[in-house]
Amino acid sequence: MNTPTKLSGAQIAWRAAQDIQDGSYVNLGIGLPELIAKFQPDGRSVTYHTENGVLGFGKAPAPGEEDWDLINAGKKAITLNPGASFFHHADSFAMVRGGHLDLAVLGAYQVAQTGDLANWSVGPKGVPAVGGAMDLVHGAKRVAVITDHTTKDGQPKLLRACTLPLTGMNCVTRVYTSLAVIDVQPEGFVLREKLPELSMDDLARVTDAPLHLDGPIVDLIVPEVSND
């Protein structure tokens, strides 16, 4: 396989940020999705929600300027945009369960071609981490995933069927990976974008489920960005 330089985590987050629509209310999952707020395009207004009770947080503070009373669900320091609000944990989950979020962007251990998501347990080899994702996958109007395309040992993360415990079923609509952008449609994974130097055969070799095409494939071109 010709192995092109895959996108970094920051670059995957940058690509996902470009698709978030102006005026959206969005929850960013713990880990890689947290980077998305940093890459919000100029001139676009997005209201970010975090399960621990903040609506309207902004980009991460500069190093040394953190206020550790202001953190997100991942215990990362945040800043507040004008009009931000605080509320009780239970009210925060009422927002999620009440269908008031337009989008949740989550990380993943596995995604199935049916849109099933596994992101809270790696089975007996690790400690499970149940969090807000189980509410978000059912409460948000749309769920997207950002993830490396494969595991650390090169195994596909986009599968015919998940083998790990599920967070939710039929919930993911788009996946941003280190190699491609893929929609989840009734027929399965539909490829939208891929790294230009990556062949279809090479992409298929690291994707367990079939990749369907229903239009031109756009080159996945992302600028050099960092998570600093």
N, C-alpha and C positions, 0 to 999 in steps of 0.2 A: 504494500500500500504506500502511495505517496502521502506523506504526512505533512500537510502544510502547517504553518504556525497558527495554532488555534487562538481564538479570542481569549483575552484575559477576563477575569471576573468583572473588572471595571468596564471593559468594552461591552460585555454582554448587557450589563446594567445600562450603559449609555444607549445601546440599541433599543432596549425595552422602553426607556424613557421617551424616545422619539414618538412612540405610538400613543402615549397617554394624552387624551383629549383635553382641550381647554375646558375648565369648569368642572372637572371630575373630582369626585371624592374617592380617595385611594388608600388602601392599607398596604403597607410594605412588610413582608415577612422578615423574620430574623435571619441575619446573615447577608448573603449576596444581595437580596432585594433592597436592603437598607441603603445601598449605594445609589439607588435610582433618584432619590431626591436631589442629589448633588448635580445630576445631569439633566434636570428639567430645562427644556429649551427656554431661552429668553422670550418674554412677552406672553408666556402661557401661564395661566393661573390654575394651579392644582392644589386641592386641600387634602393634606395627608392626615390620616387617622392612625392612632396607635392604641392597642388594646388596654394599655395601662392607664388611659384616660386623658389623652390630649388630642385636640382637633386643631389643625392649622400649624403644624411644626414646619420648620424650614430646613435649610442645609445644615450640615454638621458645623459646629463652631471650629474656629482655628485652634490648633494646638496651644494649650496654655490659657485658653479663654473659655474652657468648659465650666458650666454651672451644673454640678452633679445632682442638684435637685430637679434638673430638667433632663429626663432620659426617656428613651422609647422602650418598647417591650423587650428589645434585645439588650437593654442596659447600656446603650450607646448615648452619649451626650447629644442633645439636639438644641436648636435655636427655635424661637417662636416668631411667626409672621404676625403682622398687625391683624387683630381680630381673633387670635387663637384663644381657645378656651380649655378649661380643665373640668373633669367630671369624675364621678365615682366609677369604679371598675365595672359595677353591674350595669350602669348606664351605658358604658362603652360597649358592652356585649349586647345590650338592647339595640344599639345602633346597628351592630352587625346582623343580629338575628332579625331585625325589623326590615332588612333589605335596603338600608340607606346608603350603602357603599356601592359605587359604580364598578369598582375593580379591586381585586386583591392580587398582588404579585407575590408568589411563594417560591421557595426552593423545593428541591425534590430529590429523593433517592431513586425513584422510578416513576415513569409516566407510561400508562398503557394506551394503545391505539384507540381505545374506547373513551379516553379522557379520565380514567381512574388515576388517582394520585396516591403515592406512598411517600410520606416525608417525616414520619415521627418515630419510626423504629427500624433498626437494622436487624432485628431478630435477637437470638440469644447471645450474639457476639457484642452487643452494646447495650447501653442504658437507654430505655425509651424516654422520649421527651414530649409528653402530651402538652399542647398549648392551644393558642387561639385558632390555629389553622382548621381544626375540625368544625368550628363555627363559621369561619370565613368561607370555606369551600361551599357551604350551603347558603350563607347569608348574602354574600356579595353577588352583584348581578353578573359579573364575569370574573373568571379566574385565569390568570396567566402564570406561567412557570419560567424561571430563569435557572439554568443549570449547566454544568459541564456536560458535554455530549456523552461521555463515558465515565465509568468509575475510575478510581486511581489505578486499578489493575487492568484497565482497558476494556472492561465489559460494558455492553450497551445499557443505557439507562432508559431508552425509549423502546418499549417492549410490546409484544403481542398481548401479554397479560402480566400484571404485577405479581411478584412472588413474595413481597414483603407486606406486612399488615397495612391495610388501606387507611388513608385519611378521609377520602371521599370517593364516590363513584360518579363517573360521567360528568365531571365538574370542570376539567381543564379545557380551554378553547384554543390557546396558543402557547407554544413552547419556544423560548429563545435559548439556544445552546451556544457552545463555543464554536460550532461549525455551521449552524443553520438556523433559519426561522421556519417553524412548522406549525400549521393549523391542525386542530383536531376536528374532523368533519365526520358525518355519519359513515363514510366509507373508510375512515381511518386517518392516518397521518398524511397530510397534503403539504408537500414541500413548496415554500414560497421564496425563500432566499437561501443561498449557500455561499461559502467562501469561493471566490472565483477560481482559485487554483485547485480546488477539490473536485475530483470527478464524481459522477453519480455512482459508479461502482464502488469507489472508496467510501463514500458516505453510506451506501447500503451495507457495507461490511461492518460498520460500527453501529448499525441500527437494526435491532432485532425484528421489528415489524416492517411490513412493506411501506415504501414511500410512494404515494400517488401524486400524479401531476394533473392539474386541470388548467394550466396556463403557463406563460413564460416564467422562467426562474430568474429572479433578480440577483445580481451579485451582492453579496453581503459585505459591504465596505464600511469600516468603522475607523474613526480617527484614533491616534495614539492618545490614550487617556490613562490616568492613574487613579488609585483610590486614596491618595494622600489628601 
